[in-house]
Amino acid sequence: MKLRHAASLALGMGLAVFAGEALAQKTKVTIYTALENDQLGPFKASIEKAVPDAEVVWVRDSTGVITARFLAEKDNPRADMVMGLAASSLLLFEKAGLLETYEPKGASALKPAFRDGAAPYTWTGMDAFLGVVCFNTAEAGKAGAKAPASWQDLLQPALKDKIVMPHPASSGTGYLMVAGWLQSMGEEAGWKFMDGLHQNIAAYLHSGSAPCVQAARGERTVGLALDMRGASEKTKGAPIEVIIPKEGVGWEMEASAIVKGTKVGDVAKKIADWSTTKEANELYSKTYAIVALPGVVNNPPNYPTNAEAGMIKNDLGWMADNRDRVLKEWSRRYESKAAPKN
């Protein structure tokens, strides 16, 4: 009995040592991200299932904070990858020479807009978010305002002081809308449009979703905001229409990349390969209606059917290169109606 017990004990210790070695063989991969907190667990589980030798360690904050932190660490990078961050931020990193050249194995199957279009290949898109019009039909009826088919319809006198939109320096949604107007209309016409729109603006809010929430509550007639927030508020029963103006809308995407000089490049490349898979895109589609891989479709209730077709031809490089200049000019013209920061 003692021999059997000793053998069992030895076996148990051996298994424990084996399990410890297997755990020790996992490679920690530090990923900087702006994903929402409730996305982190499912993403980590999916990545580690697909890449068993990876242990994902998230460093999460808002897009602006993560971007500033990453650039501040450029001489001594602490991240191995970036994931779920605005593509315009990744383009800044690319321009600074901070990203590894790598095209994930499945990247060629993605929609062209979600692929790095300029050599060397460094980043890959995941999903897209759009700036739309949340139009409260009940409040519009009281004001005698007509539903906007065009951006120019937002300049109608009936909407004076009845529109809110995100502040572009505080909100990525606000900036993608401003950049969209300047690109699609041309800069001279774009600034002229925003001069007119400013006359009808009640306030520029420091949130990408708050304008639609205010419109949904009837506090404003129009809220310019994120596409998914509009669909969500309408599904909750708000008397709003989610509108894609005929000229098209500005948009941005979340993207991923490997940090140049990472010491865990082999494992990071496996995670980058995962990011293009159907499983990964199905995970993205739980939060976004438009994702990178064709055939992965999410049809949220009350989401505008023409949304993807309404995405303008967007130059993300232009958005990155001109951000400081555009925001400085925007602030000079319109800062007087910025809402107080909490």
Backbone hydrogen bonds, N-H to C=O, Kabsch-Sander energy under -0.5 kcal/mol:
donor,donor_aa,acceptor,acceptor_aa,energy
5,H,1,M,-2.8
6,A,2,K,-2.7
7,A,3,L,-2.6
8,S,4,R,-2.6
9,L,5,H,-2.8
10,A,6,A,-2.6
11,L,7,A,-2.5
12,G,8,S,-2.7
13,M,9,L,-2.6
14,G,10,A,-2.3
15,L,11,L,-2.6
16,A,12,G,-2.3
17,V,13,M,-2.5
18,F,14,G,-2.6
19,A,15,L,-2.8
20,G,16,A,-2.6
21,E,17,V,-2.5
22,A,18,F,-2.4
23,L,19,A,-2.4
24,A,20,G,-2.5
25,Q,21,E,-1.5
26,K,23,L,-1.4
27,T,53,D,-3.5
28,K,26,K,-0.6
29,V,55,E,-2.6
30,T,28,K,-0.5
31,I,29,V,-0.6
31,I,57,V,-2.7
32,Y,30,T,-0.5
32,Y,81,M,-2.4
33,T,59,V,-2.3
34,A,83,M,-0.6
34,A,84,G,-0.9
39,Q,36,E,-1.9
40,L,36,E,-0.8
40,L,37,N,-0.8
41,G,37,N,-0.6
43,F,39,Q,-2.2
44,K,40,L,-2.5
45,A,41,G,-2.5
46,S,42,P,-2.2
47,I,43,F,-2.7
48,E,44,K,-2.6
49,K,45,A,-1.6
50,A,46,S,-2.0
51,V,47,I,-2.7
54,A,51,V,-2.3
55,E,27,T,-2.7
57,V,29,V,-2.5
58,W,56,V,-0.5
59,V,31,I,-2.2
61,D,33,T,-1.9
66,I,62,S,-2.8
67,T,63,T,-2.5
68,A,64,G,-2.3
69,R,65,V,-2.6
70,F,66,I,-2.7
71,L,67,T,-2.2
72,A,68,A,-2.1
73,E,69,R,-1.4
74,K,71,L,-1.4
76,N,73,E,-1.8
80,D,30,T,-3.0
81,M,30,T,-1.8
82,V,257,A,-2.5
83,M,32,Y,-2.5
84,G,255,A,-0.7
85,L,255,A,-1.6
87,A,253,M,-2.6
89,S,86,A,-0.9
90,L,86,A,-1.6
91,L,87,A,-2.1
92,L,88,S,-1.2
93,F,89,S,-1.9
94,E,90,L,-2.8
95,K,91,L,-2.4
96,A,92,L,-1.5
97,G,94,E,-1.6
98,L,93,F,-2.6
100,E,258,I,-3.1
102,Y,100,E,-0.7
102,Y,121,Y,-1.8
107,A,104,P,-1.8
109,A,106,G,-1.4
110,L,107,A,-1.7
111,K,292,A,-2.5
114,F,111,K,-2.0
115,R,112,P,-1.8
116,D,123,W,-1.0
124,T,256,S,-2.2
125,G,114,F,-3.4
126,M,254,E,-3.2
127,D,254,E,-0.9
128,A,290,I,-2.4
129,F,252,E,-2.4
131,G,250,G,-2.0
132,V,130,L,-0.6
132,V,225,A,-3.1
133,V,243,I,-2.2
134,C,132,V,-0.6
134,C,223,G,-2.8
135,F,133,V,-0.7
135,F,241,E,-2.7
136,N,134,C,-0.6
136,N,221,T,-3.1
137,T,135,F,-0.9
137,T,239,P,-1.9
138,A,239,P,-0.7
140,A,136,N,-2.2
141,G,137,T,-1.9
142,K,138,A,-1.4
143,A,139,E,-1.7
144,G,140,A,-1.4
145,A,140,A,-2.3
149,A,147,A,-0.5
153,D,150,S,-1.0
154,L,151,W,-1.9
155,L,152,Q,-1.8
156,Q,153,D,-1.2
159,L,156,Q,-2.1
160,K,157,P,-1.9
162,K,159,L,-2.2
162,K,200,N,-0.8
163,I,200,N,-1.6
164,V,222,V,-2.0
165,M,203,A,-1.2
167,H,205,L,-3.8
170,S,167,H,-0.9
171,S,167,H,-2.6
175,Y,171,S,-1.9
176,L,172,G,-2.4
177,M,173,T,-1.6
178,V,174,G,-2.1
179,A,175,Y,-3.0
180,G,176,L,-1.8
181,W,177,M,-2.2
182,L,178,V,-2.3
183,Q,179,A,-2.0
184,S,180,G,-2.7
185,M,181,W,-2.4
186,G,182,L,-0.8
190,G,186,G,-2.8
191,W,187,E,-2.6
192,K,188,E,-1.8
193,F,189,A,-2.5
194,M,190,G,-2.2
195,D,191,W,-2.1
196,G,192,K,-1.9
197,L,193,F,-2.8
198,H,194,M,-2.3
199,Q,195,D,-0.8
199,Q,196,G,-0.7
200,N,196,G,-0.6
200,N,197,L,-1.6
201,I,197,L,-0.8
201,I,198,H,-0.6
202,A,163,I,-3.5
203,A,163,I,-0.9
204,Y,337,K,-2.1
205,L,165,M,-2.4
205,L,203,A,-0.7
207,S,205,L,-0.8
212,C,209,S,-0.7
213,V,209,S,-1.7
214,Q,210,A,-2.6
215,A,211,P,-2.0
216,A,212,C,-2.7
217,R,213,V,-1.8
218,G,214,Q,-0.5
218,G,215,A,-1.0
219,E,214,Q,-2.2
220,R,214,Q,-1.1
221,T,162,K,-1.3
222,V,162,K,-2.3
223,G,134,C,-2.4
224,L,164,V,-2.6
225,A,132,V,-1.9
225,A,223,G,-0.6
226,L,208,G,-1.3
227,D,130,L,-1.5
230,G,226,L,-1.7
231,A,227,D,-2.0
232,S,228,M,-2.1
233,E,229,R,-2.6
234,K,230,G,-2.1
235,T,231,A,-2.1
236,K,232,S,-1.5
237,G,234,K,-1.5
238,A,233,E,-2.0
240,I,238,A,-2.1
241,E,135,F,-2.2
243,I,133,V,-2.9
243,I,241,E,-0.7
246,K,149,A,-2.8
248,G,245,P,-2.1
249,V,310,G,-2.8
252,E,129,F,-2.2
254,E,127,D,-2.3
255,A,85,L,-2.3
256,S,124,T,-2.4
257,A,82,V,-2.4
258,I,122,T,-0.6
259,V,80,D,-2.5
260,K,98,L,-2.4
262,T,259,V,-1.7
265,G,262,T,-0.6
268,A,264,V,-2.5
269,K,265,G,-2.3
270,K,266,D,-1.1
271,I,267,V,-1.9
272,A,268,A,-2.4
273,D,269,K,-2.2
274,W,270,K,-2.0
275,S,271,I,-1.7
276,T,273,D,-1.2
277,T,274,W,-1.9
281,N,277,T,-2.3
282,E,278,K,-2.5
283,L,279,E,-1.4
284,Y,280,A,-2.2
285,S,281,N,-2.2
286,K,283,L,-1.2
287,T,284,Y,-2.0
288,Y,284,Y,-2.2
290,I,128,A,-0.6
291,V,289,A,-0.6
292,A,126,M,-2.1
296,V,293,L,-1.7
297,V,295,G,-0.9
298,N,289,A,-0.7
303,Y,300,P,-1.8
307,A,304,P,-1.5
310,G,306,N,-1.3
310,G,307,A,-0.5
311,M,308,E,-1.3
312,I,249,V,-2.2
314,N,312,I,-1.2
316,L,314,N,-1.0
319,M,315,D,-1.9
320,A,316,L,-2.1
321,D,317,G,-2.9
322,N,318,W,-2.3
323,R,319,M,-0.6
323,R,320,A,-0.6
326,V,322,N,-2.9
327,L,323,R,-2.7
328,K,324,D,-2.1
329,E,325,R,-2.0
330,W,326,V,-2.9
331,S,327,L,-2.6
332,R,328,K,-1.8
333,R,329,E,-1.7
334,Y,330,W,-2.8
335,E,331,S,-1.7
337,K,334,Y,-1.8
338,A,335,E,-2.1
339,A,204,Y,-2.8
